[in-house]
């Protein structure tokens, strides 16, 4: 049995012992906010945004990008659970800056197993068959953090199913300092349109 699964089970046993009144939290988030951010393990939105359980919805994916599924989640968050302010938060030193759609498609075409990165870039550890389907996906890679935040805020703001009343802000989180820096052009593009 995996050591990690045992650690998770033990952590959960302890969590249950101290669960307290959390079972009474309402479904809608208390602060009426939703955060779209990266799945990077160095980011803890609850800590860097000062949130507690029940305060906000947090949607995470590779890069914190405004993918169809992320937007779907944000729409549900607003329409059925009342959030009225959304934050798009990308971060420095993001893995999505280290490859392109072409690189990912090429890697997957030769192997579906984990790849490695060194001074020469990404490469497969072994090539034992892959799939060409990777070329059919927009991997939403990032060439420039500021531009990607602006692009994602605009994509969300202009989506036909997103209420024009929702406030959308754009930020970049610095993984070296923990500081959130607002991307003013993104926040300007995310202003409500009443």
C-alpha positions as CSV (number, residue, x, y, z in Angstrom):
1,X,0.0,0.0,0.0
2,X,1.2,3.5,-0.8
3,X,2.7,5.6,2.0
4,X,0.9,8.6,0.7
5,X,-2.6,7.0,0.9
6,X,-1.9,6.1,4.6
7,X,-0.8,9.7,5.3
8,X,-4.1,10.9,3.7
9,X,-6.2,8.5,5.7
10,X,-4.5,9.5,8.9
11,X,-4.8,13.2,8.2
12,X,-8.5,12.7,7.4
13,X,-9.1,10.8,10.7
14,X,-7.6,13.8,12.6
15,X,-9.6,16.2,10.5
16,X,-12.8,14.4,11.3
17,X,-12.0,14.5,15.0
18,X,-11.8,18.3,14.8
19,X,-14.5,18.9,12.2
20,X,-16.8,20.7,14.7
21,X,-19.6,22.8,13.2
22,X,-18.3,22.7,9.6
23,X,-21.1,20.3,8.7
24,X,-23.5,23.2,9.2
25,X,-21.8,25.5,6.6
26,X,-24.3,26.6,3.9
27,X,-23.7,25.6,0.3
28,X,-23.3,29.2,-1.1
29,X,-19.9,30.7,-0.3
30,X,-20.1,33.3,2.6
31,X,-18.0,36.0,0.9
32,X,-19.8,35.5,-2.5
33,X,-16.5,35.2,-4.3
34,X,-15.0,32.7,-6.7
35,X,-11.3,32.3,-7.5
36,X,-9.9,30.8,-10.7
37,X,-6.3,29.8,-10.1
38,X,-3.6,27.3,-11.0
39,X,-3.4,23.8,-9.6
40,X,0.3,24.4,-8.7
41,X,0.9,22.8,-5.3
42,X,2.8,26.0,-4.1
43,X,-0.4,28.0,-4.2
44,X,-2.8,27.9,-1.2
45,X,-5.6,30.3,-2.2
46,X,-7.3,30.0,1.3
47,X,-4.1,31.3,2.9
48,X,-2.9,34.0,0.4
49,X,-6.5,35.4,0.2
50,X,-7.3,35.1,3.9
51,X,-10.2,32.6,3.4
52,X,-11.8,30.1,5.7
53,X,-13.8,27.0,4.7
54,X,-17.1,28.1,3.4
55,X,-15.9,31.6,2.2
56,X,-15.3,31.1,-1.5
57,X,-15.4,28.8,-4.5
58,X,-11.9,27.9,-5.8
59,X,-11.7,26.6,-9.3
60,X,-8.3,25.2,-10.2
61,X,-6.7,23.9,-13.4
62,X,-3.3,23.9,-15.1
63,X,-2.4,27.6,-15.4
64,X,-5.6,28.9,-13.8
65,X,-6.9,29.4,-17.4
66,X,-10.3,30.3,-18.5
67,X,-11.1,27.0,-20.1
68,X,-14.6,26.0,-21.0
69,X,-14.9,23.9,-17.9
70,X,-13.6,26.7,-15.6
71,X,-16.1,29.1,-17.1
72,X,-18.8,26.4,-16.6
73,X,-17.9,26.2,-12.9
74,X,-17.9,30.0,-12.5
75,X,-21.3,30.3,-14.2
76,X,-22.8,27.7,-11.8
77,X,-21.1,29.6,-8.9
78,X,-22.9,32.7,-9.8
79,X,-26.2,31.5,-11.2
80,X,-27.0,28.9,-8.5
81,X,-24.8,29.9,-5.6
82,X,-24.7,33.7,-5.7
83,X,-21.1,34.7,-6.2
84,X,-20.8,38.2,-7.6
85,X,-17.1,38.8,-7.6
86,X,-14.5,36.6,-9.4
87,X,-10.7,36.6,-9.3
88,X,-8.4,35.2,-12.0
89,X,-5.1,34.5,-10.3
90,X,-2.1,33.3,-12.3
91,X,1.4,33.0,-10.8
92,X,5.1,33.4,-11.5
93,X,7.3,30.4,-12.4
94,X,4.3,28.5,-13.8
95,X,4.9,25.2,-15.5
96,X,2.5,26.3,-18.3
97,X,5.2,28.7,-19.4
98,X,7.7,25.9,-20.1
99,X,6.1,24.3,-23.2
100,X,3.9,25.0,-26.2
101,X,1.0,23.1,-27.7
102,X,3.4,21.6,-30.3
103,X,5.8,20.4,-27.6
104,X,3.0,18.7,-25.6
105,X,1.5,17.1,-28.7
106,X,4.9,15.8,-29.8
107,X,5.6,14.3,-26.3
108,X,2.2,12.6,-26.2
109,X,2.5,11.2,-29.7
110,X,5.5,9.2,-28.6
111,X,4.6,8.3,-25.0
112,X,1.7,8.7,-22.5
113,X,4.1,8.2,-19.5
114,X,5.6,11.1,-17.4
115,X,8.1,13.3,-19.2
116,X,11.2,15.0,-17.7
117,X,12.7,18.5,-18.2
118,X,16.3,19.5,-18.2
119,X,18.5,22.3,-19.7
120,X,17.4,21.1,-23.2
121,X,13.7,21.2,-22.4
122,X,11.1,18.6,-22.1
123,X,11.7,15.0,-23.3
124,X,10.1,11.6,-22.8
125,X,11.9,9.3,-20.4
126,X,10.8,6.3,-22.5
127,X,8.9,6.1,-25.8
128,X,6.6,3.2,-25.7
129,X,3.7,4.3,-27.8
130,X,1.5,7.4,-27.5
131,X,-1.4,9.1,-29.2
132,X,-1.7,11.8,-31.7
133,X,-4.8,13.2,-30.0
134,X,-2.7,15.8,-28.2
135,X,-2.6,17.9,-31.3
136,X,-6.4,18.4,-31.1
137,X,-6.2,20.1,-27.7
138,X,-5.6,23.8,-27.0
139,X,-3.3,23.3,-23.9
140,X,-3.7,27.0,-23.0
141,X,0.0,27.5,-22.4
142,X,1.3,30.8,-21.2
143,X,3.9,32.9,-23.0
144,X,3.5,36.0,-20.8
145,X,1.7,36.1,-17.4
146,X,0.3,39.6,-17.7
147,X,-1.1,38.9,-21.2
148,X,-2.6,35.6,-20.1
149,X,-4.4,37.1,-17.1
150,X,-5.8,39.9,-19.4
151,X,-6.8,37.3,-22.0
152,X,-8.6,35.1,-19.4
153,X,-10.5,38.0,-17.8
154,X,-11.6,39.2,-21.2
155,X,-12.6,35.7,-22.2
156,X,-14.8,35.3,-19.1
157,X,-16.2,38.9,-19.3
158,X,-17.2,38.4,-23.0
159,X,-18.8,34.9,-22.5
160,X,-22.5,35.1,-23.4
161,X,-23.6,33.3,-20.3
162,X,-21.6,35.5,-17.8
163,X,-23.7,38.2,-16.2
164,X,-22.5,41.7,-17.0
165,X,-23.0,42.6,-13.3
166,X,-20.2,40.3,-12.1
167,X,-16.9,42.0,-11.0
168,X,-13.8,40.2,-12.4
169,X,-10.3,41.0,-11.2
170,X,-7.0,39.8,-12.5
171,X,-3.9,39.1,-10.3
172,X,-0.5,37.4,-10.5
173,X,0.7,35.6,-7.4
174,X,4.5,35.7,-6.8
175,X,5.6,32.2,-5.7
176,X,8.8,33.6,-4.2
177,X,7.2,36.2,-1.9
178,X,3.5,35.3,-1.6
179,X,2.5,38.7,-2.9
180,X,-0.6,39.2,-5.1
181,X,0.0,41.9,-7.7
182,X,-3.1,43.2,-9.5
183,X,-3.0,43.3,-13.3
184,X,-4.8,46.6,-13.7
185,X,-5.6,46.2,-17.4
186,X,-7.3,42.9,-16.6
187,X,-9.3,44.3,-13.7
188,X,-10.3,47.2,-15.9
189,X,-11.5,44.8,-18.6
190,X,-13.4,42.8,-15.9
191,X,-15.4,45.8,-14.6
192,X,-19.2,45.2,-14.6
193,X,-21.0,46.4,-17.7
194,X,-24.3,47.7,-16.5
